[in-house]
């Protein structure tokens, strides 16, 4: 029989247990903080690339579309989710828009309003041969070549940038051209360059407001809260895709599709950011019949800015329904995505 050990000191045991718990909690907090910081650093890296592309694109377009103007007089932005950090795609396209593109034929510009490339090329792929682009719109052909040259020079990928297509739709008052290029540290990226005739577009102002909103959350509420906001948006966007996907074909149903911008808008329409759970509960309790009908002539984008406008949730949703972003066929998809824990 071995020696009898003295009874453990309850106070010492409690202190030791508390110390272990504190170390575990401290470790978890540090890990969460590190993960949040890493995510925000990744977003900042994406934003830097996005800012470079928008600036390079503007440099290429200045002499063609904005002669005599200074960059400060031109409205433009990266309107895709990549620059905002809410993207889910592994190789996301960068989506840049330049406003106020002239369209007066008497000055040598092509008017893309009411013109669709499907009718011009008899293909949903758009116009894929540069010589055909130059036939319809010589200045657009110049813009494409200048953009390719500027991208190759800036990013050091001489001879590797590639023109892919030009597309437009009768409801879109402008035109889009796509270029792809291998970018060091990023891989092969696609660039959608939107040339928009009007001087205003929801996505340009929204992108700027979203970046400012996220920075405010980070500064006032901490990196963890800012990272959680981005992750919530990404998760809701992914859930909407999953619920809209046809199990038989694997393709996203157009009838059930929810535009990603709506997920951003509804999780940033007020400050501080609304709780996803509370927002889901409020949305699911709303009567579909209370929403307005779609307005004629809509271009499927929000007609009003939402961030920092002191709007109610109903105001925001009504705007979405009026412009066809929400409708009875995709509303159920959106509600299920908000309630999902995916």
C-alpha positions in Angstrom: 0.0 0.0 0.0 1.5 3.3 -1.1 1.7 6.5 0.9 -1.5 8.4 1.6 -1.6 11.7 -0.4 -3.0 14.8 1.3 -6.4 15.9 0.2 -6.4 18.4 -2.6 -6.9 22.0 -1.7 -10.3 23.0 -3.1 -9.3 26.6 -3.5 -6.1 25.8 -5.3 -8.0 23.3 -7.6 -10.6 26.0 -8.5 -7.9 28.5 -9.2 -6.0 26.0 -11.4 -9.3 25.2 -13.3 -10.1 28.8 -13.8 -6.6 29.5 -15.1 -7.0 26.6 -17.6 -10.4 28.0 -18.7 -9.0 31.5 -19.1 -6.1 30.1 -21.2 -8.6 28.2 -23.5 -10.8 31.3 -23.8 -7.9 33.5 -24.5 -6.6 31.1 -27.1 -10.1 31.0 -28.8 -10.3 34.8 -28.8 -6.8 35.2 -30.3 -7.7 32.6 -33.0 -10.9 34.4 -33.9 -9.1 37.7 -34.0 -6.4 36.3 -36.2 -9.0 34.7 -38.6 -10.9 38.0 -38.7 -7.7 39.9 -39.4 -6.7 37.5 -42.1 -10.1 37.8 -43.8 -10.0 41.6 -43.7 -6.4 41.5 -45.1 -7.5 39.4 -48.0 -10.3 41.8 -48.7 -7.9 44.7 -48.6 -5.7 42.9 -51.1 -8.6 42.3 -53.4 -9.6 46.0 -53.1 -6.1 47.1 -54.0 -6.2 45.0 -57.1 -9.7 46.3 -57.9 -8.5 49.9 -57.4 -5.5 49.3 -59.7 -7.7 47.9 -62.5 -10.2 50.8 -62.3 -7.4 53.3 -62.5 -5.6 51.4 -65.4 -9.0 51.2 -67.2 -9.6 54.9 -66.7 -6.1 55.8 -68.1 -6.9 53.7 -71.2 -10.3 55.4 -71.8 -9.5 59.0 -71.0 -8.4 60.2 -74.5 -11.2 58.2 -76.2 -14.2 59.1 -74.1 -13.2 61.8 -71.7 -11.0 64.3 -73.6 -10.5 67.5 -71.7 -11.8 66.2 -68.4 -9.8 65.4 -65.3 -10.2 62.1 -63.5 -11.9 63.9 -60.6 -14.7 64.8 -62.9 -15.4 61.2 -63.9 -17.6 58.8 -62.0 -16.4 55.2 -62.0 -16.0 52.3 -59.6 -15.6 48.5 -59.3 -19.2 47.5 -59.1 -18.7 43.7 -58.6 -18.4 41.9 -55.3 -14.7 41.3 -55.7 -13.7 44.8 -54.6 -16.2 44.7 -51.7 -14.9 41.3 -50.5 -18.4 39.6 -50.7 -17.5 37.3 -53.5 -17.8 33.5 -53.2 -16.3 32.6 -56.6 -12.7 31.1 -56.4 -11.7 33.1 -59.6 -14.0 36.1 -59.5 -14.3 38.5 -62.4 -13.6 42.2 -61.7 -16.5 44.3 -62.8 -15.7 47.9 -63.5 -18.1 50.7 -64.6 -17.4 54.1 -66.2 -20.3 56.5 -66.3 -21.2 59.3 -68.8 -19.8 57.5 -71.9 -20.8 59.8 -74.8 -23.2 58.4 -77.5 -23.6 61.2 -80.0 -23.2 59.8 -83.5 -22.4 63.3 -84.9 -19.3 63.3 -82.7 -18.3 59.8 -83.9 -19.7 57.9 -80.9 -22.0 54.8 -81.1 -25.3 54.9 -79.3 -25.8 51.6 -77.5 -29.1 52.5 -76.0 -31.7 50.0 -77.2 -29.1 47.9 -79.0 -28.5 44.3 -78.1 -25.5 42.2 -79.3 -27.7 39.1 -79.5 -29.5 40.7 -82.5 -26.3 41.9 -83.9 -24.3 38.7 -83.6 -27.2 36.2 -83.4 -25.4 34.7 -80.4 -25.8 35.0 -76.6 -22.0 35.0 -76.4 -22.0 38.5 -77.9 -19.5 39.8 -80.4 -16.3 37.8 -80.0 -14.3 39.0 -83.0 -12.6 42.4 -82.5 -12.8 43.3 -86.2 -16.6 43.0 -86.0 -16.6 45.3 -83.0 -14.6 47.9 -84.9 -17.0 47.7 -87.7 -20.0 48.6 -85.5 -18.2 50.9 -83.0 -14.6 52.0 -84.0 -14.1 53.9 -80.7 -15.0 50.9 -78.7 -12.5 48.9 -80.7 -9.9 51.6 -79.8 -10.9 51.4 -76.1 -10.5 47.6 -76.1 -7.0 47.7 -77.6 -6.0 50.6 -75.3 -7.2 48.7 -72.3 -5.4 45.6 -73.3 -2.2 47.6 -73.7 -2.5 49.4 -70.4 -3.2 46.1 -68.5 -0.3 44.3 -70.1 2.0 47.3 -69.3 0.8 47.8 -65.7 0.8 44.2 -64.7 3.8 43.0 -66.7 2.0 40.4 -68.8 3.0 41.5 -72.3 1.2 39.8 -75.1 -0.9 37.7 -72.7 -4.1 39.8 -72.2 -7.0 38.5 -74.3 -10.2 40.1 -75.7 -13.1 37.7 -75.1 -16.4 39.5 -76.0 -18.6 42.6 -76.3 -22.1 42.3 -75.0 -25.1 44.6 -74.6 -28.8 44.2 -74.1 -31.7 46.4 -75.2 -32.5 47.2 -71.5 -28.9 48.2 -70.8 -28.0 51.7 -71.8 -24.4 50.9 -72.6 -22.0 48.1 -73.5 -19.6 45.7 -71.8 -16.4 44.3 -73.0 -14.4 41.5 -71.3 -10.7 41.0 -71.2 -8.8 38.3 -69.4 -5.1 38.3 -68.3 -2.8 36.4 -65.9 -2.0 38.6 -62.9 1.0 37.8 -60.7 -0.1 36.4 -57.3 -3.7 36.2 -58.5 -3.8 33.9 -61.5 -5.9 34.3 -64.6 -8.6 37.0 -64.0 -11.4 38.3 -66.1 -12.2 42.0 -66.3 -15.7 43.2 -67.3 -15.5 46.8 -68.4 -18.9 48.5 -68.4 -19.2 51.6 -70.5 -22.5 53.3 -69.4 -24.1 56.2 -71.2 -26.1 57.7 -68.2 -24.2 59.6 -65.5 -25.6 57.7 -62.6 -25.8 54.0 -61.7 -26.7 52.4 -58.4 -23.7 50.1 -58.2 -21.1 52.8 -58.5 -22.3 54.7 -55.5 -23.3 51.6 -53.5 -19.7 50.1 -53.9 -18.2 53.3 -52.4 -20.8 53.4 -49.6 -20.3 49.7 -48.8 -16.5 50.1 -48.4 -17.0 53.1 -46.1 -19.7 51.2 -44.1 -17.4 48.2 -43.6 -14.5 50.4 -42.5 -16.8 52.1 -40.0 -17.9 48.8 -38.6 -14.2 47.7 -38.3 -13.2 51.0 -36.6 -16.1 51.3 -34.2 -17.2 47.7 -33.5 -14.0 45.7 -34.1 -12.4 43.4 -36.7 -14.5 40.4 -35.6 -17.8 42.2 -36.2 -16.6 43.4 -39.6 -15.5 40.0 -40.6 -18.7 38.4 -39.4 -20.7 40.9 -41.5 -18.8 39.9 -44.6 -19.1 36.2 -43.8 -22.9 36.5 -43.2 -23.3 38.2 -46.7 -21.2 35.5 -48.3 -23.1 32.7 -46.6 -26.5 34.2 -47.5 -25.4 34.7 -51.1 -24.2 31.1 -51.3 -27.4 29.8 -49.7 -29.5 31.6 -52.3 -27.5 29.9 -55.1 -27.9 26.5 -53.4 -31.6 26.9 -53.0 -32.1 28.2 -56.5 -30.1 25.4 -58.1 -32.1 22.8 -60.0 -31.1 19.4 -58.6 -31.7 17.7 -61.9 -29.4 19.9 -64.0 -27.2 21.5 -61.4 -28.0 24.9 -63.0 -29.4 27.9 -61.1 -33.0 28.5 -62.0 -33.5 32.0 -63.4 -36.9 32.1 -61.8 -35.5 31.4 -58.4 -32.3 33.4 -58.7 -31.6 36.1 -56.1 -29.2 38.9 -57.1 -26.2 39.1 -54.7 -26.5 42.8 -54.3 -29.8 42.3 -52.4 -28.0 40.3 -49.8 -25.5 43.1 -49.3 -28.2 45.8 -49.1 -30.3 44.0 -46.5 -27.4 43.3 -44.2 -26.2 46.9 -44.3 -29.3 49.0 -44.7 -29.0 50.2 -41.0 -26.2 50.8 -38.6 -25.1 49.0 -36.6 -25.5 45.9 -38.9 -28.8 44.1 -38.3 -28.6 40.7 -36.7 -29.0 38.0 -39.4 -31.4 36.0 -37.1 -33.5 39.0 -36.3 -33.6 40.1 -39.9 -34.6 36.6 -41.1 -37.4 36.5 -38.5 -38.8 39.9 -39.6 -38.6 39.1 -43.3 -40.2 35.7 -43.0 -43.2 37.2 -41.1 -43.9 39.7 -43.9 -47.0 39.2 -46.1 -46.0 38.9 -49.8 -49.2 40.6 -50.7 -48.0 43.8 -48.9 -45.2 44.3 -51.5 -45.8 46.5 -54.6 -45.9 45.3 -58.2 -43.0 45.8 -60.5 -42.7 49.1 -62.2 -42.5 49.3 -66.0 -39.2 50.2 -67.6 -37.1 48.8 -64.7 -33.5 47.9 -65.2 -33.4 45.4 -62.3 -31.4 47.5 -60.0 -32.2 49.5 -56.9 -33.6 53.0 -57.8 -32.4 54.5 -54.5 -29.3 54.2 -52.4 -29.8 52.2 -49.2 -26.7 52.5 -47.0 -26.8 55.6 -44.7 -30.2 56.6 -45.9 -32.2 55.8 -42.7 -34.7 53.7 -44.6 -36.9 51.1 -42.9 -36.6 47.4 -43.9 -40.0 47.7 -45.6 -38.8 50.7 -47.7 -35.8 48.7 -48.9 -37.8 45.6 -49.7 -40.5 47.6 -51.5 -37.8 49.1 -53.7 -36.6 45.6 -54.5 -40.0 44.5 -55.5 -40.7 47.6 -57.6 -37.7 46.9 -59.8 -38.1 43.2 -60.1 -35.2 42.2 -57.9 -37.7 40.4 -55.8 -40.8 38.6 -57.0 -42.9 35.7 -55.8 -40.7 33.1 -57.5 -37.5 34.1 -55.8 -38.9 35.4 -52.5 -39.1 31.9 -51.0 -35.5 31.2 -52.0 -34.4 34.4 -50.3 -36.3 33.7 -47.1 -35.0 30.1 -46.9 -31.4 31.4 -47.4 -31.8 34.0 -44.6 -33.0 31.4 -42.2 -30.4 28.8 -43.2 -27.4 28.1 -41.0 -25.2 27.2 -44.0 
